[in-house]
Structure formats: C-alpha cells, structure tokens
Amino acid sequence: MSDLSTAPEIIAGAPQTAANPYEIDIHDSLAAAEPVWRTLEEKCVLPPYQRFDWIAALLAAGAEADSRIAIAVVKQNGHALALLPLGLRKRRGLTKAHLLGAQQSNADWLLAEPRFTPTPAQLHAIFAAIAQAVGGLDLLSLANLPRTWQGQSNPLLVLDHAPAASNLYTATIGPTPVPYIDHRLTTKRRSNINRGRRRLAEQHGEVRLVRVRDEPTLTLVHQAFLDQRGARFAEMGIDNMFAQAPFHGLFRDLTRAGFTQEHPTLCLHALYAGDEIVATSWGLHSGTHYSQYINSTTSGPAARYSLMGILIAELMDALTVTGVTTFDMGLGDFDYKTEWTEAEPVFNSLIALSLKGRFAASATRRRDATKRLIKQTPALWQTAQWLRRTLFKLRSKG
C-alpha cells in the first residue's frame, strides 16, 4: 500500500482526446487526493462507503494492505467532476482493480457531480486512460451498484451489468413523527413490538436505546457485540470476522472519532434492558442517510422478546429526530428486513481492459450468476447453509 503522507500529489495523468473529452489525474495516496475528494463530497450524493473518512479509517486499520492505490480524478477544463478510488492487485499475471473498501462495503458508487453523465463510450475511454496511466490494467470490477441513491441515477449502470447475488434493503423513513412505528407499521406489527417491549421491561428492567459517546461505554458495548455476533455466527457456521482485522480496530477508532458529531461516519447504538446490553447496531452516515452496517442480539433469556423489532423501532426514533430521511439495512436477504425496508436489486459490472481481462470477466460472470442462483433459490441456499455449518463444526473440532 502506498504511504499516506509522503506520496507525490499526482503520479500520472491522461490528457483530453477526441475519444475522451475528460482529463484524468491519478493520485497514489489518500493524502494526495484528500482535498479534491472532500470538495466533491460536499457537492455529491454518495453512499457512506465512499466517504473519505470511512476509506481512510479502513486503510489505517489494515484493509487494502495488499493493494496499490490509484485514485482517479476525472476533470473537464481543469474542473474535477468525479473521483474513482481504486485498489489494484496483481494475481497470476492479471491486474485487477476494484473500488477501495469494496470488500467491506454494501455498495459501490462513482463519486461524481450530478452533471457528470458520460456515455458508455466515454466511460470506456476514461477506464482505458486510467489503465494506461497506472501502467496496465486488465479488469475493473464494480460490485453491488444501486440503480439510484437519494434520487440520483447511477452513472455507472449505463455499462453492461448483471444482478448481484444479494439485494440491498432500503427505505425512506423521514420526516416521520415519533414514535415511528405508530405511523409506519401495521397495527398487528406495532402491537407485537410494544408487547415485547413491555414484557422485556417487566422481566429485565427499563428498556432504552443509548448512542455510545464515551470510552467506557464503547468498551462494554463493543464486547457485548463481539460476544453476541460470535454466538450467532457460530450457529451459522461462520467465523466472527468482526473480532479480527480490519474490523476490530476500525469500529473502535471510527466510533470514538464521532462521539461529538450528530451524523458521524460510524456510530454505535446499544439497546439496554435494565443493566443488560441485549442488542447493538453499528451504522454509517452520509448526509441524511443512515446505513445499518451490522447488528446483534443476545441469545440469553431476553431473546424471546422480539429484540430486533424493538431495536429497529427505537433506532428509527433516534434517527428521524436528528433529520435522517433515508435508511438501509445493507446487503443480505433476511425476512426481518422486509418489515422495515424493501428489497432493491443491485448489480455487478465487469469492465475488461485487455484480452486477459475479457477471459477473466467471462469466468467471473459465470461464478457470480451461480452464486446468485444459489442465494435466490431457497432449497439451494438451505443446502449451502447446511454444508457451511457442517464444515464449520468439523473445523472447530479439529
């Protein structure tokens, strides 16, 4: 990974041509790209996964350690219009680019001014210019591209694309008076949540949602989250990735940095019943959008009281009173998400930039199609989950 403080401002550039009316500058560090990145953030609609602070924290925590950074800035007449932060990896003679943080994110997106609406031919020319400027590139992979974000169409979806394996779950939640559930849920669902909250309070103590804003509470809630997630992942046959790098340090450092901010890059909420932390939620902000990154619930006695419903109901109140208007629950098809959000398809796009890239893209498309077929076919997905749990148990015994 490039050094974040000593890299030159621009390592390469591609001038305007007849095929490409845009100029391309390539930066090889976050530090070099930070001024233009933050300027574009103020003008653009973007998911939280393309915020500078999120990417910077990811890299500081060890993500992308095996990638070479190439941050492409697209300009016209000297004015920056768009930014594509890329990580480059070379494997078996194939150089592949992806958006920085894509492995840890729920959506890829081109950071661009609304007036940047290139044609497919212009996008291909931009990518070809980037490939030349970085010394050769075979394949650009873009994952989980939403059709729109807060009303803005995705300029990358003019390119060939195919449905990703999982859906993204989104909703418009504001402005809505509180309690949120009194205005947005059915009578039956609202009654179930309120009944569960009353019984939880009767058996375990006062129910309240707390946003973590100090170090001692962060330590307690983070550990509760790790314990709860670890237990749930073990049931699913998955290792607890959040107990490992980059997430362990990333979550603590970025949450700490946002203690005093109303809409921080990352924030942590805890649902208490008495003195017990019975559920948690980590989420990212971008403007008036909140993206729930990961949640957890206890597997103890309190688990019988619809904890996920209570957690989200309380969270909706906490978010809407601070001006949050749109919300997502990330990727992954789980039944509980449909009570609060709607499934939105997202798309993968593979741009081949060489003959080797075309072969790799063809193989990747087949793999992605198979993965989607399995995840979207209940019988196949149940079989895959059973196999995963079985292998996990065998590894644990070993």
Secondary structure, 3 states (H helix, E strand, C coil): CCCCCCCCCCCEEECCCCCCCCEEEEECCHHHHHHHHHHHHHHCCCCHHHCHHHHHHHHHCCCCCCCEEEEEEEEECCEEEEEEEEEEEEECCEEEEEECCHHHCCCCCCEECCCCCCCHHHHHHHHHHHHHHCCCCCEEEEEEECCEECCEECHHHHCCCEECCCCEEEEECCCCCCCHHHHHCCHHHHHHHHHHHHHHHHHHCCEEEEECCCHHHHHHHHHHHHHHHHHHHHHHCCCCHHHCCCHHHHHHHHHHHCCCCCCCCEEEEEEEECCEEEEEEEEEEECCEEEEEEEEECCCHHHHCCHHHHHHHHHHHHHHCCCCCEEEEEECCCHHHHHCCEEECCEEEEEECCHHHHHHHHHHHHHHHHHHHHHHCHHHHHHHHHHHHHHHHHHHHC
